[in-house]
Amino acid sequence: MAGQIPGETGKITGPSDQASGKLPGWAAAGALHDCTNAWKAVLDRLSTDMDTYSTKLVAVAQNYEDNDAATAARLNEAILGPAGAGPAAPVVPGPPVQAAERPRAGPVRHQDREQPLRGAGEALSMEIDTVLKADFTGLAAARAGYDALVTAFNAHVEAWKRTVVDRLHNSGWTGSTATRAFADLDLFASKLLAADDELKLVSGVLADAQQSIALVQAELIQALDDAKAAGITVKPDGAMSWEDKDAAFEIKAKSLSLRVQDALRDAQLADEAITRRLRHFAENATTGTGLDGAAALADKAGAGTRETPPDAKATPAQVKAWWDGLTPAEQQHLIHNRPDQIGNRDGVPCLARDQANRIILRQRRAELQGELDRIGKPGPPMIGPGNTVMGNPGEDRIRTIKDQLKGIDDIQEKLDHSKAPLYQPTFLLGFDTKGNGHALVAVNDPDTADNVLTFVPGTKSRLGEIKGDMDKSYEMANSAQKAADGTKKTTATITWTGYDAPQEIVPGALFGQNALDARDDLHNFQTGLRATHEGVPSNNTVMGHSYGSAVVGMAMRDRGLPVDSAVFVGSPGVGVDNIKELQIDPSRVFVARGDKDTVAPWAEGVGGSGGIYGADPADPAFGATVVPTSPGTDHGHYWNENSASWKAFGRIATGGRP
């Protein structure tokens, strides 16, 4: 009966080895080979033990049924040791035999050079051919083999329980020896159940591996096809070369290069994650941990919570570590099935947030349009006591919905058609319609850019008014591109309307509570930019306009922002009296104040004593570097193309002086 199991386990080695052979250069191939051999050895040993103990215990049951106590006693002694010899070894298998000797999958070898699996700061070792030549179809056969093994193993275990365990329980065998034997049988049964659980988990890893490799392969093929169509040469390691053309083509080529690198990085992370999981189960087999019921239960629980995001207290770095531990298949499952948990989560990379938020954007637009259609036209105004005309709640809601739909459509327009003349790609890093609505929109990918500027707008900023704020970010991206001309460095600019801004100057903007409430969100976002950035740390700048400068200043004062520079534009004050309270190098604090900006009296205060948000940052005594502005610059026009401030913003964003 149990002797049939070795034949069943033998059927898994062929498909497993074939699957490994179809993944040349992948560490997961060696890990799968080790895992399969380790579990084959364990199951073969279990089957031997099942047969050995079955023969002895069935004989005990038979002799008790025949009332042959003397023969039963001799069998008891054979099973449990002679009387008086003390407790004998349990009727359970000993430690499982080791898996067949085979070097563990180590460094990945590519074209006669050897590189270890990538860690923090290490170069990518995955190459294009390694991804393109991977044949993931073998994993489906290997998984089917594991599933068939689980089914056969379960059938044999059930048969063993019926013909051995149940029969022994019904034989009438009693006494201390029987109690010990039954306890040992229960322990042995728990080991069988644990093995069953572990094998099912291995099957799940193989399913995940197949989907993950298919995803990264498709991602790479699409990027390579687009590069070929654009006339770009791609080298085996993903590096690209192209003839010098105009600025628009240069940006497109860089974007394609990043897509290829992203695909190779995703493939490598997938290989590492799959390898790590398979090695875990191989180790469980070789050490016997996989036959421990509690350990198997913990593995099941862990598999069920792999896609559960860290709690709200987790830092962006912890979120990034969790995300990197997922396979591409798991990441895509989260993005498409729980986009609300991914899109606004600091520590999740830009591309994943963008993908999730585009889903949310479409969903929320449909919901708002449906609600608007259901409401229809507002009814007549409500009449209160004394014929007082009161507001209509339905009309207020219609106004809010229309305002948010306008903002959604403006964002969609930017996502679909990047702004001329340089056509930088656009990413949606955050989005919701709570309150007045919030959105975080990036020009260029901040995870790969050399420079990153975050723009925090002020009073009246909200989802419905985001178009003008996005235009400012586009202008600064264009200015930075020109400032970096010849260096080939990229700059990402981000519109951050991630807080509830006052919607009127009086009384809303006269108080700092909105700015105080925004401190943690802005700090987490800036920390998240650092956590998800790839390669050499970027040069990061934060800019606040109008009330947004108070938001930035208070966050710097109370939380400390991980930025290199700060720019305050049309500022009524930044919440400090001394520039050192901003906690960055004072030489990298800049202030712009146009000659027609009416914010000056608010910042200067009575007799130049300072405004409601501390010292005037434009006062020379404050110590900030003045940003030049063109004559006639008012509160909202610092970003006019080719103006003095427009040029200065680009220079500052790229690490220069105004």
N, C-alpha and C positions, 0 to 999 in steps of 0.2 A: 504493500500500500504506500507507505512513505518512501519506499525505495524507488518509487516512480519520480520523485522530485528531482534527483540528479538529471534525469532525462529532460525534465522541463527546464531546469536552469541551463542546461547545455544549449537550449534553443535561443537563449538571449545573447550569448557571446558572439554569435555570427553577426546578427544585425547591429550589435553595439560596435564591434570592430569595423564593420563596413561604414557605419556612421562616422567613426573616428577617422577612418581613412579618407573620407570625403571632405574633411576640414583641415587641409594641410596648413601649418603655420598657426593654428588656433590652439591655445593652451587648453581650452575646453575639451579638445579631442583626447588628450592624454588623461585628463581628469575623468572623462566618461569611461575610458578603458579601465582605469584603476577602480572606479566605483563598481562597475559591473563584475570584475573579477573578485573584489572583496565580498560582494553580496552573494555571488555564486558559491564561494567557499563557505560562507555562513549557512546558507540554505542546505548545502550538501551535508554539512555537519549536523544540522538540525534533523534532517531526514534520517541520518544514521542513528541518532539518539532516539528518535521516535520509534524506529523499528526495534532497536535493542530493548528499550523499556516496554514497548508494546508486547513483545514476546513473553517477557517475564511477568508483566502484570496480568496479561490475559490468562496465563497459566495459574496465577494466584486466584483469579476470579473463578476459573473453571474448577479448581480443586475445592474451593469453598462451596461452589454449587454442588459438587459431588461429596461434600462433607469429609474430604480427605485432609484432615487437619495436619497430619504428619507431613505430607508432601508440601502443603502450604507453608508450614513452618520452615522447611528447608529452603523454599523459594524466598520466604521472608529474609532468611539469613543471607541468601545470595544477593538479594536486593539491598538490604539495610545493614548487613554485617552481623557477626555472631552476637548472641546475647552477652551483655556485660561489656562489650567492646566500646561502648559509648556511641554517641550519635554518628551515623555514617554520612557519607557525602550525599547531598540531595540528589533526587532522581531527575536531574536536569543536566543539560550539556555543559561541558566546561567551556573555557574561552574559545571562541571561534578561531579556526586556523587563519593564518595570514593569507592575504591575497597573493596571487602569483607575482613573482618579482618582476618589476618593470620600473624604470626610472620615472619619477613623477614629472609631469609636464613642467618644464622650467622655462628658461628664456626662449623667446620666439626667434627663430632664425630666418633671416631674410637676405637673400643674395649674398651669402658668405659673410655676413656680419651678424653679430649677436647683440641683442638689446633685451634688457629685462622688462617685465611688465611695468607699465608706467606708474609712477607714484607722483607725489606732489612735486611739481617743478621739473619733471623728467619729460623728455621728448616723446612724441608718439612713436611706437614701434610697429603699429599696424600699417601695412602698405596696401595700395590699390589692388594689386593682383591677389593678395591674401583674401580680401573681401569678395572680389569678383569671382574667384575660383571656388569659393565655399559652396558646396552642394548640401543644402539643408534638408533635402528630401530624405536622406538616410536617417535623420533624427526621427522622422515619423515612423519608420520601420522599427527603430530601436524602442520608441515609446510603445508601439503596438506590442512588441515583444515583452516589455515590462508589464503591460496591462494583461497579456495572456498569462504571464507567469503568476501575477497576483491572483487571477481567477483560478488557475490550476492549484496554486498553493492553498487557497481558501478551501477548495474542494477536498484536498487531501487532509487538511486540518479538521474539517468537519467530519470526515469519515473516521479519522483517528479518534475524535472525541466520542463518536457514537459507539465504535466497536471496542474501545479501550476504556476511556474515562467513564462514560455512562455505565458500561457493563460492570466495571469495578465498583462503582457507587451502589449498584443494585445487587451486588453479590452477597451482601450480608457481612462483609469483612469489617470487623470492629477492633477496638483496642488502640493502644498507643502507637503501635507500628502502622496501623491503618491511618491514624490521624496524621502521622508524619508523611506517609506516602501521598495522602490526598493533598496536603499542603504543598508538597513538592510538585505534584501534578498541576496545581493551580498556578504555581510560579512558572512552570514550564509553559503553560497555556498563555500566561501573560507575555512571555517572550515571543511566542508565535504571533500574538496579536500585535506586539510592537514591531516585529519584522514586517508584518503586513502593512502597517501604517507607513513605515519608512519606504517601502517599495513604491507605494502610491505617491509619496512625495517626490521620489526620484522621477517617476513618470511625469509629474507636473513640471519639474525642472526642464525635462526634455521638450515638453510642449512649449514652454516659455522660450527655450533656446531656439527652437525652430522659427517661431514667430519673430523673435528679436533679430536673428540673422537675416530673415527675409526683409524686415523693415530697413535695416541699415544698408543692405544691398540695394534695395530700391532707391533709397535716399542718395546713395553714391552714384548709381547709374543715371539718375535724373540730372544730378549736378554735372556729371561728365558730358552728358548729351548736350546740355545747355552751353557748356564751355566750348565744346567742339563746334556747335552752331555759331558761336561768337568768334571763332577763329583763334582760340586760345590753346596753347600747348600745355598739356598736363604731364608732369613727370611721375615716375612710379611712387614717390613718397608724397605726392599730392601737391608739390610745388608747381607753380604756373609761370609761364612767360608769354609775353605778347608784345606786339609792336606798339610804340608810343603813338597814341591817338589823342583825341580831345579829352577834356576832363570828365565828361559824361561816361565815355567808354572806360576810363580809368577806374571810376567808381564801380561800374558794372563788373569789371574784371576782378576787382578786389572782393566784391560781394560773392562772386562765383568761387573764388579761391577759398573764402571762408566757409562756403557751403561744403566744398570737398573736404576741408580740414575737419569740419563738424562731423561729417559722415564717418571719417576715419576715427575720430575721437569716440563717437558713439559706438562704433564697432569694437574698439578696444575696451571701452567700459563694459560693453555687453559680454565680451570674452572674459573679462576679469570677474564680473558678477556670476556668470554661469559656472566658471571654474571654481570659484570660492564655494558655491553651493554644492557642487558635485563632490568636491574634496571633503566637505563637511560630512556628507553621507558615507563616503568611503572610509573616513576615519571612524565614524560610528560603527561601521561593520568590523573593522580590524581591531578596535578596542573593546567591542562588546557593548558599547553604549547604546547602539541601535536596538539591542534586545531588552533595554530597560524601559518599562512602561512609562515611567515619569518623563524620561528623556524624549521618548517618541511623542508623548503628549505635548511637551514643550515645543518640539519641532513643528507639530501640527498647528499649535497656537501661533508660532512665529510665522509660518507660511500664510496663515490667515490674516496677519496684521502687517505684512510687509508693505502693503499699499496704504496703510494708515499713516497720515502725516503726523509729525511730532506735534505735541500740544502747543498751545499759544505761548508758553513761556520759553520755548526753544529759540535759540539765537539763529540768525540767518546762516551762520556757519554750520550749525547743527542740522538745519533744514537741507543745506547743500550736501552734507555728508549722507543724509538719508536718501536724497534724490539720486546721488551718484551710485548708491548701493542697489538701486533698482535696475532691472534690465529695460531695454527700449520697449519691449512689449508691455511691461508693467507701467512704464511711464505713459505710453500711448493710451493704455486702458484708463488711467487716471485722468488724463487730459480730456478724453471723450466722454467719460462717464461721471466724473466729478470735477468739471472745470472750475466750479466755484471754490474748490479747495486748493487749486493750483494757480489760477490767474493772478490773484492778489497776494501771493505768499512770497515774502522777501526771503531770498535764499534759493528759490527756484530759478534756473537760468532763463534768460530773456526769451529765447526761441520757444520754450515750453509755455511760458506765461503768455506770450503773444498768441500762440495757437489756442490756448484755453480761453483767452479773453475774446478772441474773434467768435468763438462759439457762443459765449455769454452775450456778446453784443447782438448777434442775430436773434438769439432767443428772447432777449429783453425787448428788442425792437418789436418783435411779433406780439409779445405780451402787451406792450404799451398801445400798439395800434389796435389790438383786439379790445382793450379796455376803452379806448377812445370811441371805437365803433359802437360799443354797448351803451356808453353814456349818451351818445348822440348830441343833439343841441341842448344847451342849458335851458332850464325852465325860467319862468319869470322870477324876478327878485323877491325875496321873502319880505313881508311887511310885519314890522314889530309893533310894540305898544305906541300909541299916538301916531299911527301911520308912518312910523320910521322905516325907511327903506334899509333893509339889511343885506349883507352879502349873500351870494349864492354859492354854497359849498361845491356844487357841481361845476360851476364856472371856474372856480379856483383850481379844481383838479384838472379840468381841460387845459387851462393855461399852463400848468406844470407839465402835463404830458406832452403838449406841443413843444414846449421849451426843450424837454429832454430828447424828444424825437429829432429836433433840429440838431442838437449836439451829436447824437448818434450818427445822423446822416453826414455831418461834417467830418466826423472821425472816419467813417467808412470811405468817404471821398479821398481822404488822405491815404488810407491804407491801399485803396485801389489805384490811385494815381499820385505818385510822389511829385513833389513840387519842382517845377523848373527853376533854374536851368540845369541843375546837376542831378536831379532825379535820385536822391538818396532814398534807400528803403526805409519804410516806417514800421514801427512795432508798437503794439498795444500792451503795455506792461501792467495795467490795472484798470478796472472799470466796475462801476456799480451805479445804481440809480437811487441810492438812499438819500433822503433829504433833497438837496438840490443837484445831486449827482456828482460823481468823481471820475476822473480819468487820468491815466499816466501814459503819455504818448512820446515815443522816442524816435528821433531821426538818426538812423544808423544803429548798429547793434552795440550797446554799451559793454557787453561782455568781451568784445574783441577790439574795441576802439582804443586808440592810444590816449585820447583825451575824452573826458566825459563831463558835460555841463548840465546841471539840473536847474531848471528855471521855475521859481515859485511865484505865481502871479498874486495879485492883491485883491482889494475890494471889488465885489461884483463878479469875481471869477466863479464859474460853475460849469456844469456840463453843457448847458445851453449856450454859453458864451465862449466855448473853448476854441472856436475857430481862430479868433484873433491871437490867443495865446499860443496856439500851435504855429501860426504864421511867424511869430517872434522866434520860436525855436528853429524854424526852417531858415530864417534869415541869419541866425547865429551860426548854424551849420554851414551855410554858404560862406559867411565871413571867415569862419575858422578854416574852411577848405582853401580859401585864397591866402590866408595867413600862413598856412602850412605848405604852400606851393613849393614843389621841389623836394620836400622831405618825405613825401608819400605816407605821411601819418594821417590817421583818420580821427575824426571828432564826432562823438554822439552827443546830441542835445535832447534833453527830456523836459517836456512840459509836465509839471507835477501839480495837478489840481487834486491832491489827495487829502485835502482838509476842507472843513466847512468855513469858507470865507465870509466875512460880513457882506451883506448885500446892499448896504447903504453906508455912507460916510458918517452920518449922524442918525442915531447914536452909535451904530454898530462898530465902526472903525475907531471910535474913541476909546474903546476898551480892549484889553489885551487877552481876554479869555480865549478867543478863537485861536490866537497864536499859541497860547499855553497848551491848549488841547491838541495842537498839531505836533508838539515836540517829539513825542515817542514815535509817531508814524514817520516823520521825516528822518529821524535818527535810524530807525530800522531800515528804511529804504536805502539810505546812504551806506549803512553797514552791509546790506544785501548786495549792493553794487560791488563792494570790495570782495565779498565772499564768492560771487559767481564770475568775477572777471578772470579771463584766461591769460596765462603768460605773465610778462612783466607788469607790475601794478600800473594802472593808468594814472594820468594826471587829472585829478577831479576838482571841479569848480562848482560852487553853489551860488546861485544868483537869486536875489529877492527883489521884486518890484513893488513899490508902494507898500501896502500893508504886508505883502509877502516878505519884505525885508525885516519886519518885526518877527514874522514866523521864523525866518532863518536865524536871526540874531538870538532869539530866545532859546532856540534849539541848540545853537552853538554854546551859548552861555551855560545852559543847564544840563545838557546831555553830552556836549562835545561831538562835533561831526567829523568823520574821517575824511576831510577834504584838504586840498592843498591851497585853494584860493576861495575868497568870498567876494562877491560883487553886490553892492547895494545901489539900486537904481530908483531915483525919485523917492527917496526914503524919508518917512516922517520920524525915523528913529529906529534903532535896532535893539532896544531893551537893555542897553549897557551905558555906563558913563565913561568907561575906559576901554580902549581898543583891546587891551590884554585879556579882558573878560571873554573875548570870542575864542580864545584857546587855540589860535593858530598864529603863524608868523605874521606880525603886523605889516611887514612889507608886502604881503600877499592879500591885503584887504584893500578893496577899491570902492570908490563911490562916484556915481554920476549924478549931476544935478544940472538940468538945462536952465538957460536964462529965462525961459518962459514957463517953468514948472511952478505951479501954484502951491506945491506942497511945502515950499520953503517956510512960510510962517508957522506951519504945524510943527516943523522940525526945530526951528529956532527958538520958539517959545517967547514969552514976554521978556523983552530986553536982552534977547540972546541967551537966556538962562537954560535953554533946552526945552524940548517938547515933552509930550506925555509919555514918550518911549525912551527917555534918557537923553544923552547928549546928541547934538546934531552931528551925524557922521560926516557931513560936508564941511564942518568947521575945521580949519587947519589944525586947531589944537587937538582934535580927536586923533589925528595921525594917519588917516587913511590916504592912499594915493588917489589923486583926482583923475577921473576919466574925462578926456576932452569931449566936448559936445559941439555940435554945429550951431551957429546963431539961429535963434528962433525955436530951439528944441523945447517942446512942452512936455507935459506929464506922460503922454502916451506914444511919443514918436521918437524914442531913442533908437529904434530898430530900422529906421528908413535906410534903404540900401545906399551904400557908399557914403553915408554920413560919418562924421568923426567918431561918434560913439559906436556905430555899427562896425567900423574897422577895429576900434579898440577892443570891443568884445571878442572878436575873433583872435586877436593877439593874446588876450588874457586867457582865453579858453585853451590855447595851445601852449600855455606855460610862459608866455612872454610878458612884456610890459606894455601898457597902453600907448 
